[in-house]
Amino acid sequence: MNRIPPAVDRAIASGSGETRDGQPISYNRPPPADLAPWVARFYVTKVEAPSDYLIDCGLFIDTSSVRLQLSGEWHSETQRGPMRFGRDAVFCGPHSRRMPLKVRGGFVSAGFSFRPGACHALRGAKLTELLDCVVPLEAIGESGDAMFALLRPGGSRESWVGAMENWVRELVERRGKREPDPVTVRFEAAAYSDPGRTVSAIAQEFGVEQRRLERIVKRDFGMSPKQVLRRARALDMASHLRGVADHDEAEELALRYYDQSHLIREFIALFGMSPSQFVNTPQPLMTTVLENRQARRLEMMERIAPGGIRPWE
C-alpha cells in the first residue's frame, strides 16, 4: 500500500527544536518499571505559533490521561458539550471517536496516560462516565495546583517528566497500589497486536466467559471489547497514513478491512472524514498522539526496545 506524504501546517514550529517532516514532535517515553502497571506514557509537547494563529485539529486517544496545559487557548468539543480552558490541569477520558480540538497560539502541554484498568484499580475515575469527556483534575479528587507546582518554570522536559513520575508514585501509594485486572492487561496487548480477531476468539484464548470479558473491558476501557478492537484498527491505519507507523505493516493493516469502501466508512464514522481527507488535511495534534500510541504499541509487542528508535524516525 503506497503512502501519500501527509499535509503539514507550515505556520507552526517546534518549541524544543525537534521536528519530523517539518512538524513539531512530542517528547514521549515509557514509564519506569515501578510505574509500568499503571502508566502507559509520559510526554511533553511544545509548539510555537503566532499568538493569533488558530490550530484547528482534533485528538483520538485510546487511554485516559492527565494533561497539564501550561499555555495556549484551548477549545474542545466533548461529550458534555464545548469546553474552553487555558492554563489548566485536566483529566481526559478515552475517546470513542475523534474529538475536535482548536488551539489559539503556541502552547506547552505535559502529561501522562493511564493504562486500561489503572483508574479502577486505584479507585479513581469511572471511565464509562467519562468517555469522550474532559474534566478538571479536581473532579477525580486531585489538585491541579499541586501538579503545576511540581513543574519548575524553565525546567527541562526530563525534569518535568521526573516530577510527574513522583506525583504518580505518591498517587499509587495513597490509593493502595492495586494493579489492573490480568484480563484487562491481556486484552490491552491483544488490541495492540491483532485487533482483527473476534471477541469470542479472544475470550476462548483467555479461558474466560465472553460475558465476563465484556464486563471487565467495559469497566476498564470505558467501552465494549468490540468497540475497543474497532478503534484499535482505525488508529493503526491512521498512524500509517500520517507516517508514524512501521511501513512494513502496511499490507497487514489494509487487510483488516474488507475493501476500500469498508475503510472509508470506518474512517468517516470514527474520524469524521475520509482517509484521503485525513491525509490531505494538516493534523499536527493528532499526529503527536498517534506517534505516542504507536511507540507504546511497538514496545509492548517487543518490536522495538522501550524508548528505542522507532521505524519512522
C-alpha positions as CSV (number, residue, x, y, z in Angstrom):
1,M,0.0,0.0,0.0
2,N,1.6,3.3,-1.1
3,R,1.6,6.1,1.3
4,I,1.0,9.7,0.2
5,P,3.0,12.2,2.2
6,P,0.6,13.8,4.6
7,A,-0.2,17.5,4.6
8,V,1.6,19.6,7.2
9,D,1.0,23.0,8.8
10,R,3.9,25.3,8.0
11,A,2.7,28.1,10.3
12,I,3.7,26.2,13.4
13,A,7.1,25.2,14.7
14,S,8.7,23.1,17.5
15,G,9.3,24.8,20.8
16,S,12.1,22.3,21.5
17,G,13.7,22.4,18.1
18,E,12.8,18.7,17.3
19,T,10.8,18.1,14.1
20,R,9.8,15.4,11.7
21,D,8.9,16.4,8.1
22,G,9.0,20.0,9.3
23,Q,6.4,19.4,12.1
24,P,6.8,19.5,15.8
25,I,7.1,16.2,17.6
26,S,6.2,15.3,21.1
27,Y,8.9,14.2,23.6
28,N,7.4,10.9,24.9
29,R,8.8,7.9,26.7
30,P,7.7,4.8,28.6
31,P,7.4,4.9,32.4
32,P,10.0,3.4,34.7
33,A,9.5,-0.2,35.8
34,D,7.9,0.6,39.1
35,L,5.1,2.6,37.4
36,A,4.6,0.4,34.4
37,P,1.5,-1.4,35.7
38,W,-0.4,1.9,35.8
39,V,1.1,4.3,33.3
40,A,1.4,3.9,29.6
41,R,3.3,7.0,28.6
42,F,4.7,10.3,29.7
43,Y,5.0,13.2,27.3
44,V,5.9,16.9,26.9
45,T,4.9,18.9,23.8
46,K,6.0,22.4,22.9
47,V,4.6,24.1,19.8
48,E,5.3,27.7,18.6
49,A,2.8,29.6,16.5
50,P,1.8,33.3,16.1
51,S,-0.3,34.5,19.0
52,D,-3.4,34.9,16.8
53,Y,-3.0,31.7,14.8
54,L,-5.7,29.0,15.2
55,I,-4.6,25.4,15.1
56,D,-7.8,23.5,14.0
57,C,-7.3,19.8,14.6
58,G,-8.5,17.0,16.8
59,L,-7.5,14.2,19.1
60,F,-8.3,10.5,19.1
61,I,-6.7,8.8,22.2
62,D,-7.4,5.3,23.4
63,T,-6.3,5.9,27.0
64,S,-7.4,8.1,29.8
65,S,-4.9,10.8,30.8
66,V,-3.9,13.7,33.0
67,R,-2.9,16.7,30.9
68,L,-1.3,19.9,32.1
69,Q,-1.9,22.7,29.7
70,L,0.6,25.4,30.6
71,S,-0.2,27.8,27.8
72,G,-2.4,28.2,24.8
73,E,-6.2,28.9,24.5
74,W,-7.9,25.6,24.0
75,H,-11.4,24.7,22.8
76,S,-12.6,21.1,22.6
77,E,-15.9,19.6,21.6
78,T,-16.6,17.0,24.3
79,Q,-19.4,14.5,25.0
80,R,-20.7,17.1,27.6
81,G,-20.5,20.0,25.1
82,P,-18.0,22.6,24.2
83,M,-15.2,23.3,26.8
84,R,-12.7,26.1,26.9
85,F,-9.6,26.2,29.0
86,G,-6.2,27.9,29.2
87,R,-3.7,27.1,31.9
88,D,-5.5,24.1,33.4
89,A,-4.9,20.6,34.7
90,V,-7.5,18.3,33.3
91,F,-8.4,14.6,33.3
92,C,-9.3,13.3,29.9
93,G,-11.4,10.2,29.4
94,P,-10.6,7.8,26.5
95,H,-12.1,8.6,23.1
96,S,-14.6,6.6,21.2
97,R,-14.0,8.8,18.1
98,R,-12.1,11.9,17.0
99,M,-12.6,14.8,19.4
100,P,-12.4,18.2,17.6
101,L,-9.9,20.5,19.2
102,K,-8.7,24.0,18.5
103,V,-5.7,25.9,20.0
104,R,-5.0,29.6,19.5
105,G,-1.4,30.5,19.5
106,G,1.5,28.3,20.6
107,F,1.3,26.0,23.5
108,V,3.1,23.9,26.1
109,S,1.5,20.7,27.3
110,A,2.7,17.9,29.6
111,G,1.1,14.8,31.0
112,F,0.8,11.1,31.1
113,S,-1.7,8.4,30.1
114,F,-3.0,5.7,32.3
115,R,-3.1,2.1,31.3
116,P,-6.5,0.5,30.9
117,G,-7.7,-0.7,34.3
118,A,-5.4,1.6,36.3
119,C,-8.2,4.1,37.2
120,H,-10.4,1.3,38.5
121,A,-7.6,-0.4,40.4
122,L,-6.6,2.9,42.0
123,R,-10.2,3.7,42.9
124,G,-10.3,6.6,40.5
125,A,-12.4,7.9,37.7
126,K,-15.2,5.7,36.2
127,L,-14.4,5.6,32.5
128,T,-17.9,4.7,31.4
129,E,-19.0,8.0,32.7
130,L,-16.1,10.0,31.3
131,L,-15.8,8.6,27.7
132,D,-15.1,11.5,25.3
133,C,-15.0,13.9,28.2
134,V,-12.6,16.4,29.7
135,V,-13.0,17.5,33.3
136,P,-10.9,19.5,35.8
137,L,-8.4,17.3,37.7
138,E,-10.4,18.2,40.9
139,A,-13.3,16.2,39.5
140,I,-11.4,13.0,40.2
141,G,-10.2,14.1,43.6
142,E,-6.8,15.5,42.8
143,S,-5.3,19.0,42.9
144,G,-4.4,20.8,39.7
145,D,-2.4,23.4,41.7
146,A,-0.4,20.7,43.3
147,M,0.6,19.3,39.9
148,F,1.5,22.7,38.5
149,A,3.7,23.3,41.5
150,L,5.8,20.3,40.5
151,L,6.8,21.7,37.1
152,R,9.7,24.2,37.6
153,P,9.5,27.1,35.1
154,G,12.2,26.8,32.6
155,G,12.9,23.2,33.6
156,S,14.0,20.5,31.1
157,R,11.5,18.1,29.6
158,E,13.0,15.3,31.6
159,S,12.9,17.2,34.8
160,W,9.2,17.7,34.2
161,V,8.7,14.0,33.5
162,G,10.6,13.1,36.6
163,A,8.3,15.4,38.7
164,M,5.2,13.8,37.2
165,E,6.6,10.3,37.9
166,N,7.0,11.3,41.6
167,W,3.4,12.5,41.6
168,V,2.1,9.2,40.2
169,R,4.2,7.3,42.8
170,E,2.5,9.2,45.6
171,L,-0.9,8.6,44.0
172,V,-0.3,4.9,43.6
173,E,0.9,4.6,47.2
174,R,-2.0,6.6,48.5
175,R,-4.6,4.7,46.6
176,G,-3.5,1.2,47.6
177,K,-1.0,0.1,44.8
178,R,-3.5,-2.4,43.4
179,E,-2.7,-3.4,39.8
180,P,-5.1,-3.7,36.9
181,D,-7.0,-6.9,36.3
182,P,-4.9,-9.5,34.4
183,V,-7.8,-9.9,31.9
184,T,-7.5,-6.2,31.1
185,V,-3.8,-6.4,30.7
186,R,-4.1,-9.3,28.3
187,F,-6.9,-7.6,26.3
188,E,-4.8,-4.4,26.0
189,A,-2.0,-6.5,24.4
190,A,-4.4,-8.3,22.1
191,A,-5.9,-5.0,20.9
192,Y,-2.4,-3.8,20.0
193,S,-1.2,-7.0,18.4
194,D,-4.2,-8.3,16.5
195,P,-7.4,-6.2,16.7
196,G,-8.8,-8.1,13.7
197,R,-9.8,-11.0,16.0
198,T,-13.3,-11.6,17.3
199,V,-14.2,-11.0,20.9
200,S,-15.4,-14.7,21.2
201,A,-12.0,-15.9,20.0
202,I,-10.1,-13.7,22.5
203,A,-12.4,-14.9,25.3
204,Q,-11.7,-18.5,24.4
205,E,-8.0,-17.9,24.3
206,F,-8.1,-16.2,27.7
207,G,-10.2,-19.1,29.2
208,V,-12.9,-16.7,30.4
209,E,-16.6,-16.4,29.7
210,Q,-17.3,-13.9,27.0
211,R,-19.8,-12.0,29.2
212,R,-17.1,-11.7,31.9
213,L,-14.6,-10.4,29.4
214,E,-17.1,-7.9,28.1
215,R,-17.9,-6.7,31.7
216,I,-14.3,-6.2,32.6
217,V,-13.4,-4.5,29.4
218,K,-16.4,-2.2,29.6
219,R,-15.3,-1.1,33.1
220,D,-11.6,-0.7,32.4
221,F,-11.7,0.7,28.8
222,G,-15.0,2.6,29.1
223,M,-16.4,0.8,26.0
224,S,-17.2,-2.7,24.8
225,P,-14.5,-5.1,23.6
226,K,-15.8,-4.8,20.0
227,Q,-15.6,-1.1,20.1
228,V,-12.0,-1.2,21.5
229,L,-10.9,-3.5,18.7
230,R,-12.6,-1.4,16.1
231,R,-10.9,1.7,17.5
232,A,-7.5,0.0,17.5
233,R,-7.8,-0.9,13.8
234,A,-8.7,2.6,12.9
235,L,-5.9,4.2,15.0
236,D,-3.3,1.8,13.5
237,M,-4.4,2.8,10.0
238,A,-4.4,6.5,10.9
239,S,-0.9,6.2,12.2
240,H,0.2,4.7,8.9
241,L,-1.5,7.4,6.9
242,R,0.2,10.1,9.0
243,G,3.6,8.4,8.6
244,V,4.1,7.4,12.2
245,A,3.9,3.6,11.9
246,D,6.1,0.7,10.8
247,H,5.7,0.8,7.0
248,D,6.4,-2.9,6.8
249,E,2.9,-3.4,8.4
250,A,1.1,-1.5,5.6
251,E,-0.3,-4.6,3.8
252,E,-1.4,-6.2,7.1
253,L,-3.2,-3.1,8.2
254,A,-5.1,-2.8,5.0
255,L,-6.2,-6.5,5.2
256,R,-8.0,-5.7,8.4
257,Y,-10.7,-4.1,6.3
258,Y,-12.9,-6.0,3.8
259,D,-12.3,-3.5,1.0
260,Q,-11.6,0.2,0.3
261,S,-15.3,1.2,0.9
262,H,-15.2,-0.5,4.3
263,L,-12.1,1.5,5.3
264,I,-13.7,4.8,4.1
265,R,-16.9,4.1,6.0
266,E,-15.0,3.3,9.2
267,F,-12.9,6.5,8.8
268,I,-15.9,8.7,8.3
269,A,-17.6,7.1,11.3
270,L,-14.6,7.5,13.7
271,F,-12.6,10.4,12.3
272,G,-15.4,12.4,10.6
273,M,-13.5,12.4,7.3
274,S,-12.4,10.0,4.6
275,P,-8.8,8.6,4.6
276,S,-7.8,10.9,1.7
277,Q,-9.2,14.0,3.6
278,F,-7.2,12.8,6.7
279,V,-4.0,12.7,4.7
280,N,-4.6,16.0,2.9
281,T,-5.5,18.0,6.0
282,P,-2.8,19.0,8.4
283,Q,-3.1,17.0,11.7
284,P,-0.3,18.4,14.0
285,L,-2.0,17.5,17.3
286,M,-3.4,14.2,16.0
287,T,-0.1,13.1,14.7
288,T,1.7,13.6,18.0
289,V,-0.8,11.4,19.9
290,L,-0.7,8.7,17.2
291,E,3.0,8.7,17.4
292,N,2.9,8.2,21.2
293,R,0.5,5.3,20.8
294,Q,2.5,3.6,18.1
295,A,5.7,3.8,20.1
296,R,3.9,2.2,23.0
297,R,2.3,-0.4,20.8
298,L,5.6,-1.5,19.2
299,E,7.3,-1.6,22.6
300,M,4.5,-3.8,24.0
301,M,4.9,-6.1,21.0
302,E,8.7,-6.2,21.6
303,R,9.2,-4.9,18.1
304,I,11.4,-2.1,19.5
305,A,13.1,-1.6,22.8
306,P,11.5,0.7,25.4
307,G,12.5,4.2,24.4
308,G,14.3,2.8,21.3
309,I,14.5,4.2,17.8
310,R,11.1,4.0,16.0
311,P,10.7,2.8,12.4
312,W,9.5,6.2,11.2
313,E,12.4,8.1,12.7
